[in-house]
Amino acid sequence: MDDERTIHNCPPSVVLRPKMIHLQSLAPRPYLESDLSEFPFTVPVIRSLSEIHFTAPVTFFVGENGSGKSTVMEALACAVESITVGSESVKTDKTLVPVRRLAKYFKLAWTKRTRKGFFLRAEDFFGYARSMRETREELEEEFNNVEKEYQGRSKYAADLARSAYAGQLAAMKHRYGKDLDNFSHGEAFLMLFQSRFVPGGLYLLDEPEAALSPSRQLSFLSALKQMIEQDSQFIIATHSAIILAFPEAQILQFKDNGIREVQYNQLEHVNLTRDFLANPDAFLRHL
C-alpha cells in the first residue's frame, strides 16, 4: 500500500495519507459437524457466518443482545492473539474457552500484520482498575515495611530495597496518576485507553460505552480520530448512538439472518433514541 496519495480535486500541493486498514477480512472455514450442537455454533449468526470485509479504519458491530456481535469480537481477539488489558490472556481466559474453538475456523487476511493493539471488554476494564489499586497498595505496604525488615542492616541496603518499590510506584503514577480508582469510571477508562495506546495497532473493543457518560463518549470519539491518524484500526461492538456516529465508519448490523452493512440512519438504535428524545412521554405512558 502506498504511504501517500493525492486526492482527486485537491490542489496538487495537498497530499493526504490514506488511513490504514491492517485487517482486511475474516472468512470462516467449514465447521465440523461435531461442533454444531454446542455454543457458540448454535448462535444463528455464527451458523450463517460468511466472509466479513473490513473497509474502514473504524468498524462497528451493532445488534441486539444475543445477536452474536460480542461472540464474533471475542473469537476474533483469539484468532489475532490480541493482547488483553486484563490479567488473563486470550489463550488462557476460561470465559473464552467456547469462542477459542470458533476462532480456529477463522481465516484472516491482512494488509499489514500487526502485533500492536489490544482487546478490551467493559468488564475487563473494571477488573483491571481494581487490580491496579491492589497492586499499588501492596507496593506501598512493602515500601513501608522496608525499615522493619532491614533493621540492623546497612542504610545502603535499605535504600536499595526502597528504591525498587519507589520506582514501580513512580511508574504507575506517571502512567495513570496516583490510582485509576481516584477518577470517575469515564475518566479512568479514557486514561487507561490513551496510556496503553501505541500507533499502528489493531484495537478490539466490546461495549466501551459501559464506562462512559455521553460527554465522555464524545471525548472517546475525539481520541479515536487522533488514533486512526496514527495508522490504527478499530473494531468496536457497541449499542451507543453517539459512538456509532463516528464519521465514515463501517457499520455491520448483526441479526439472526446474518450480518449486513448499513448506514447510520438505518439503525433501529439510532431511530429509537431519536424518537424517544423527541417525545419521551409517547413511550413512557405505556410503562
C-alpha positions in Angstrom: 0.0 0.0 0.0 1.4 3.5 -0.9 2.2 5.7 2.1 0.7 8.7 0.4 -1.8 9.7 -2.2 -3.0 12.9 -3.9 -6.8 13.2 -3.6 -8.8 14.0 -6.7 -9.9 17.6 -6.9 -7.4 18.7 -4.3 -4.7 21.2 -5.3 -1.5 19.4 -6.4 0.3 20.5 -3.3 -2.2 18.8 -1.0 -1.1 15.3 -0.2 -3.2 13.2 2.2 -2.1 9.9 3.8 -4.6 7.0 3.4 -5.9 5.5 6.6 -4.5 2.1 7.5 -6.7 -1.0 7.5 -4.5 -3.7 8.9 -7.1 -6.5 9.0 -8.8 -6.8 5.6 -11.2 -9.7 6.1 -12.4 -12.6 8.2 -13.6 -15.7 6.5 -14.9 -18.8 8.3 -13.8 -22.3 7.2 -16.5 -25.0 7.1 -17.4 -26.1 10.6 -17.1 -29.7 11.8 -20.5 -31.4 12.2 -19.5 -32.4 15.8 -19.2 -28.7 16.8 -22.6 -27.6 15.5 -24.6 -28.7 18.6 -22.5 -26.6 21.0 -22.2 -22.9 21.8 -21.2 -20.6 20.1 -22.1 -22.6 16.9 -25.7 -22.7 18.0 -26.0 -18.9 17.6 -27.8 -18.2 14.3 -25.5 -15.6 13.1 -22.5 -17.9 13.7 -24.1 -20.7 11.8 -24.7 -18.4 8.8 -21.4 -16.5 9.1 -19.8 -15.6 5.8 -16.8 -13.5 4.9 -16.5 -10.1 6.6 -14.6 -7.4 4.7 -13.3 -4.5 6.8 -13.4 -1.4 4.6 -12.7 1.4 7.0 -10.3 2.2 9.9 -13.3 2.1 12.3 -15.8 -0.8 12.0 -18.8 -1.1 14.3 -20.6 -4.3 15.2 -24.2 -3.5 16.3 -27.1 -5.6 17.2 -29.5 -6.7 19.9 -28.2 -8.6 23.0 -27.6 -12.2 22.0 -27.2 -11.3 18.3 -23.6 -12.7 18.3 -21.6 -9.5 17.9 -19.6 -10.0 21.1 -19.1 -13.6 20.3 -17.5 -12.7 16.9 -15.5 -10.0 18.6 -14.1 -12.4 21.3 -13.4 -15.1 18.7 -11.6 -12.5 16.5 -9.5 -11.4 19.5 -8.5 -15.1 20.0 -7.7 -15.5 16.3 -5.4 -12.5 16.1 -3.9 -13.5 19.5 -4.6 -10.0 20.8 -3.1 -8.6 23.9 -5.6 -8.1 26.7 -5.8 -5.2 29.1 -7.0 -7.5 31.9 -4.8 -10.1 33.7 -5.9 -13.0 31.6 -4.5 -13.8 28.1 -7.0 -14.7 25.3 -5.1 -18.1 25.3 -5.9 -18.9 28.9 -9.0 -16.9 29.9 -11.6 -19.5 30.9 -14.5 -17.3 29.8 -13.2 -17.5 26.2 -13.0 -21.4 26.0 -16.0 -21.7 23.7 -15.0 -18.9 21.4 -11.5 -20.2 21.1 -13.0 -23.2 19.3 -14.7 -20.8 16.9 -11.5 -18.8 16.4 -9.8 -21.9 15.0 -12.1 -21.7 12.0 -11.3 -18.0 11.2 -9.1 -17.3 8.2 -7.7 -13.8 8.4 -6.4 -11.7 5.5 -4.1 -8.8 6.3 -2.8 -5.7 4.5 -0.1 -5.5 7.1 0.1 -7.9 10.0 0.3 -6.0 13.3 1.1 -7.3 16.8 0.2 -4.0 18.4 -3.1 -3.0 20.0 -5.3 -4.8 22.5 -8.6 -6.4 23.2 -10.8 -4.7 25.9 -14.2 -5.7 27.3 -16.1 -3.4 29.7 -15.9 -6.0 32.5 -12.1 -6.3 31.9 -11.6 -2.6 32.5 -13.3 -2.6 35.9 -11.3 -5.7 36.9 -8.1 -4.1 35.7 -8.7 -0.9 37.7 -9.3 -3.0 40.8 -6.1 -5.0 40.3 -4.1 -1.8 39.8 -5.4 -0.5 43.1 -4.5 -3.7 44.9 -1.0 -3.7 43.3 -0.4 -0.1 44.4 -1.5 -0.9 47.9 0.8 -4.0 48.1 3.8 -1.9 46.8 3.1 0.8 49.4 2.9 -1.8 52.1 6.2 -3.4 51.1 7.8 0.1 50.8 6.7 0.9 54.4 7.9 -2.5 55.7 11.5 -2.0 54.5 12.6 -0.2 57.6 11.5 -3.0 59.9 12.7 -5.8 57.6 16.2 -4.2 57.1 16.7 -3.3 60.8 20.3 -3.9 61.7 21.5 -3.9 58.1 23.2 -1.1 56.2 21.4 2.1 55.2 22.6 1.4 51.7 20.8 -1.9 51.6 17.6 -0.4 52.9 17.7 2.5 50.4 18.3 0.0 47.6 15.2 -2.0 48.7 13.1 1.1 49.0 14.2 2.3 45.5 12.8 -0.8 43.9 9.3 -0.3 45.3 9.5 3.5 44.8 10.4 3.0 41.1 7.4 0.8 40.5 5.1 3.2 42.3 6.5 6.2 40.3 6.0 4.3 37.0 2.3 3.6 37.9 1.8 7.3 38.9 3.4 8.5 35.7 1.1 6.4 33.6 -2.2 6.5 35.4 -1.9 9.3 38.0 -2.0 8.1 41.6 -4.6 5.5 41.0 -7.3 4.8 38.4 -9.8 4.4 41.2 -9.3 8.1 42.0 -11.1 9.0 38.8 -14.7 8.5 37.6 -15.2 5.4 35.5 -15.2 7.5 32.3 -12.0 9.4 33.2 -10.3 6.2 34.2 -11.3 4.4 31.1 -10.1 7.2 28.8 -6.8 7.5 30.8 -6.2 3.7 30.6 -7.1 3.7 26.9 -4.8 6.5 26.0 -1.9 5.4 28.1 -1.9 1.9 26.6 -2.3 3.2 23.0 0.5 2.8 20.5 0.4 3.8 16.9 -0.1 1.2 14.2 -2.3 -1.2 16.2 -5.5 -3.2 15.9 -7.8 -2.4 18.7 -10.9 -4.6 19.5 -13.3 -3.0 22.0 -16.5 -4.6 23.3 -19.1 -2.0 24.5 -16.7 0.7 25.7 -19.7 3.0 26.4 -20.4 1.0 29.6 -17.8 3.2 31.4 -18.6 6.4 29.5 -21.1 9.2 30.1 -22.5 10.9 26.9 -19.9 13.7 27.2 -17.1 11.1 27.7 -18.3 9.3 24.7 -17.7 12.4 22.6 -14.2 12.6 24.2 -13.7 9.0 23.1 -14.6 9.8 19.5 -12.1 12.6 19.6 -9.4 10.2 20.8 -10.5 7.7 18.1 -9.9 10.3 15.4 -6.4 11.1 16.6 -5.5 7.4 16.8 -6.7 6.4 13.3 -4.5 9.2 12.0 -1.6 7.2 13.6 -2.3 4.1 11.4 -4.5 2.3 13.9 -7.6 0.3 13.1 -10.6 -0.2 15.5 -13.3 -2.8 15.6 -15.9 -1.9 18.2 -19.1 -3.6 19.4 -21.5 -1.0 20.7 -25.1 0.0 21.4 -24.3 3.7 21.6 -25.9 6.0 19.1 -23.2 8.6 19.9 -20.3 6.3 19.3 -21.9 4.9 16.1 -22.0 8.4 14.6 -18.2 8.4 14.1 -17.7 9.8 10.6 -17.1 7.4 7.7 -17.2 4.3 9.9 -18.3 1.0 8.6 -21.4 -0.3 10.4 -22.1 -4.0 10.4 -25.5 -5.0 11.8 -25.9 -8.5 13.4 -29.3 -10.2 13.1 -30.4 -13.8 13.1 -30.4 -13.9 9.3 -26.8 -12.7 9.1 -24.6 -9.7 9.0 -25.1 -6.8 6.6 -23.6 -3.3 6.2 -26.0 -0.5 7.0 -26.0 3.3 7.2 -26.2 5.2 10.5 -29.7 6.5 9.9 -31.0 3.0 9.1 -30.2 1.7 12.6 -33.0 1.0 15.0 -30.8 2.0 17.9 -30.4 5.5 16.3 -34.0 6.0 15.3 -35.4 4.7 18.6 -33.1 7.0 20.6 -34.0 10.0 18.3 -37.8 9.3 18.6 -37.6 8.9 22.4 -35.6 12.1 22.9 -38.1 14.0 20.7 -41.1 12.8 22.7 -40.3 10.7 25.8 -43.9 10.9 27.0 -45.1 8.9 24.0 -43.0 6.0 25.2 -43.3 6.3 28.9 -47.1 6.4 29.1 -47.1 2.7 28.0 -45.0 1.6 31.0 
